[in-house]
Amino acid sequence: MKAILYINQFFGQIGGEEFAGHEPEIREGIVGPGMAYAKALKDEVEITHTIICGDNFMGSKTDEAIKRILGFLDDKEFDIFFAGPAFRAGRYGAACGHICSAVQKKFGVPAITSMNEENPGVEMYRKEMYIFKGGASAAAMRKDVAKMSAFALRLLYGEKLNSAAEEGYFGRGIRDQIWLDPPVPATDRVIDMLLKKVNGEEYQSELIIPKSERAPIAPAIPPEELAKIKVALVTSGGIVPVGNPDRIQSASATKWGKYNVEEMDELKKGEFMTIHAGFDPAAANDDPNVVLPLDVMKEYAKEGKIGGVYPHFYATVGTGTTQAEATRMGQEIAQELVDDGVKAVILTST
């Protein structure tokens, strides 16, 4: 059987951050981590080719990178696709997810990667592919590759697979009916869990509900203080200059944009638009201020209700965007505003 491996510029032995813009290339045989895969896969699966792409190239030119890599694979025979491990490297994790998803969809072969639980790529792609729970750094390379390879062999040979928790990958949200041997009625199982809970013992629910982080509500700003400070506008409603210069995705966004409105009293039709794929854009395109109320905020500034409007607004798209990506983008935008002394933000959606 044959496999193809995807790695970034660092593990491809090209260079570090200064080579993060390295364009996609394909090489015959094994490069870098491929040695660990070859050892773990033994003689049962051969890694015939290695694809290398810079993290920045994949992140900033995703569509082009994927198109070129899929083109590399058009005339190749392979039974499985590996990417990474990506450890805790966010850009690398996203890149592994991007290409694994594209390869699965086009070629119908399974794709396997590995990331640390803190890697944003996990939340972006855990439902689409097998993402194994990996270490925080390259020190875990052999261990992570060994888990991926052992699972790959069982998958390729059609062996019975266990649950995500037992196999070691992140759950994909798929629930299968399992027949216990010997059978245990649900009433007995639930009473057993209840008794363990009452007695303070460890137990595992059969229906695991993920926990969502909650951001505390910010305290109100007194009117007299608000009249002295500039207020920034941020939106997840997809308001951008016509043409979408930053190529922000219309759904499942991983990018945000920053646009100057210092000399504007409103957002004009024909100059700004929404790229949001989750609602009818007609009203927003006719009057972008209904989503990003620059006109009202400028009026408030003239009336002295606020000290002014921050000269730039920030925009992204919320629909389909993962919690991890939303958190990352929010933190990046917030850091810019904090560094510039902004003390108040109005966040609008749709």
ChimeraX attribute file (.defattr): number of C-alpha atoms within 10 A of each C-alpha:
attribute: neighborCount
match mode: 1-to-1
recipient: residues
	/A:1	14
	/A:2	15
	/A:3	20
	/A:4	26
	/A:5	25
	/A:6	26
	/A:7	26
	/A:8	30
	/A:9	24
	/A:10	19
	/A:11	21
	/A:12	20
	/A:13	13
	/A:14	15
	/A:15	14
	/A:16	14
	/A:17	12
	/A:18	12
	/A:19	17
	/A:20	19
	/A:21	17
	/A:22	19
	/A:23	18
	/A:24	21
	/A:25	14
	/A:26	17
	/A:27	12
	/A:28	11
	/A:29	15
	/A:30	20
	/A:31	20
	/A:32	13
	/A:33	22
	/A:34	25
	/A:35	14
	/A:36	19
	/A:37	25
	/A:38	18
	/A:39	13
	/A:40	20
	/A:41	19
	/A:42	11
	/A:43	9
	/A:44	10
	/A:45	21
	/A:46	19
	/A:47	23
	/A:48	18
	/A:49	22
	/A:50	23
	/A:51	23
	/A:52	24
	/A:53	28
	/A:54	29
	/A:55	30
	/A:56	21
	/A:57	19
	/A:58	26
	/A:59	19
	/A:60	14
	/A:61	14
	/A:62	16
	/A:63	11
	/A:64	14
	/A:65	22
	/A:66	21
	/A:67	13
	/A:68	15
	/A:69	20
	/A:70	16
	/A:71	11
	/A:72	16
	/A:73	16
	/A:74	10
	/A:75	8
	/A:76	12
	/A:77	13
	/A:78	18
	/A:79	16
	/A:80	24
	/A:81	22
	/A:82	26
	/A:83	26
	/A:84	24
	/A:85	32
	/A:86	30
	/A:87	25
	/A:88	21
	/A:89	19
	/A:90	19
	/A:91	19
	/A:92	29
	/A:93	28
	/A:94	24
	/A:95	29
	/A:96	29
	/A:97	30
	/A:98	20
	/A:99	23
	/A:100	25
	/A:101	18
	/A:102	16
	/A:103	20
	/A:104	17
	/A:105	13
	/A:106	10
	/A:107	16
	/A:108	11
	/A:109	16
	/A:110	19
	/A:111	27
	/A:112	26
	/A:113	29
	/A:114	31
	/A:115	32
	/A:116	23
	/A:117	18
	/A:118	17
	/A:119	22
	/A:120	24
	/A:121	28
	/A:122	26
	/A:123	19
	/A:124	21
	/A:125	21
	/A:126	18
	/A:127	14
	/A:128	15
	/A:129	20
	/A:130	25
	/A:131	30
	/A:132	26
	/A:133	23
	/A:134	27
	/A:135	20
	/A:136	17
	/A:137	14
	/A:138	16
	/A:139	10
	/A:140	13
	/A:141	20
	/A:142	17
	/A:143	14
	/A:144	25
	/A:145	26
	/A:146	17
	/A:147	18
	/A:148	27
	/A:149	21
	/A:150	14
	/A:151	20
	/A:152	21
	/A:153	17
	/A:154	12
	/A:155	14
	/A:156	14
	/A:157	9
	/A:158	9
	/A:159	10
	/A:160	7
	/A:161	11
	/A:162	9
	/A:163	14
	/A:164	16
	/A:165	10
	/A:166	8
	/A:167	16
	/A:168	17
	/A:169	23
	/A:170	22
	/A:171	17
	/A:172	15
	/A:173	11
	/A:174	8
	/A:175	10
	/A:176	7
	/A:177	5
	/A:178	7
	/A:179	8
	/A:180	8
	/A:181	6
	/A:182	6
	/A:183	7
	/A:184	10
	/A:185	9
	/A:186	9
	/A:187	8
	/A:188	10
	/A:189	12
	/A:190	13
	/A:191	11
	/A:192	12
	/A:193	17
	/A:194	15
	/A:195	12
	/A:196	14
	/A:197	13
	/A:198	8
	/A:199	9
	/A:200	9
	/A:201	10
	/A:202	8
	/A:203	12
	/A:204	9
	/A:205	10
	/A:206	10
	/A:207	7
	/A:208	8
	/A:209	7
	/A:210	6
	/A:211	6
	/A:212	7
	/A:213	7
	/A:214	6
	/A:215	6
	/A:216	6
	/A:217	6
	/A:218	7
	/A:219	6
	/A:220	8
	/A:221	11
	/A:222	8
	/A:223	10
	/A:224	12
	/A:225	11
	/A:226	18
	/A:227	18
	/A:228	14
	/A:229	19
	/A:230	18
	/A:231	21
	/A:232	21
	/A:233	20
	/A:234	23
	/A:235	22
	/A:236	22
	/A:237	27
	/A:238	33
	/A:239	29
	/A:240	28
	/A:241	18
	/A:242	14
	/A:243	12
	/A:244	16
	/A:245	9
	/A:246	13
	/A:247	15
	/A:248	20
	/A:249	20
	/A:250	20
	/A:251	17
	/A:252	18
	/A:253	22
	/A:254	21
	/A:255	18
	/A:256	22
	/A:257	20
	/A:258	15
	/A:259	13
	/A:260	11
	/A:261	15
	/A:262	12
	/A:263	7
	/A:264	12
	/A:265	13
	/A:266	18
	/A:267	21
	/A:268	16
	/A:269	14
	/A:270	12
	/A:271	12
	/A:272	20
	/A:273	26
	/A:274	28
	/A:275	25
	/A:276	24
	/A:277	17
	/A:278	15
	/A:279	13
	/A:280	10
	/A:281	18
	/A:282	11
	/A:283	14
	/A:284	23
	/A:285	21
	/A:286	15
	/A:287	20
	/A:288	27
	/A:289	21
	/A:290	17
	/A:291	20
	/A:292	28
	/A:293	17
	/A:294	21
	/A:295	16
	/A:296	14
	/A:297	23
	/A:298	19
	/A:299	16
	/A:300	16
	/A:301	18
	/A:302	12
	/A:303	12
	/A:304	14
	/A:305	18
	/A:306	21
	/A:307	18
	/A:308	21
	/A:309	22
	/A:310	20
	/A:311	16
	/A:312	15
	/A:313	22
	/A:314	20
	/A:315	26
	/A:316	31
	/A:317	28
	/A:318	25
	/A:319	19
	/A:320	13
	/A:321	20
	/A:322	19
	/A:323	15
	/A:324	17
	/A:325	19
	/A:326	21
	/A:327	13
	/A:328	16
	/A:329	18
	/A:330	14
	/A:331	12
	/A:332	12
	/A:333	18
	/A:334	15
	/A:335	13
	/A:336	11
	/A:337	17
	/A:338	11
	/A:339	8
	/A:340	10
	/A:341	11
	/A:342	16
	/A:343	13
	/A:344	19
	/A:345	16
	/A:346	12
	/A:347	14
	/A:348	15
	/A:349	16
	/A:350	17
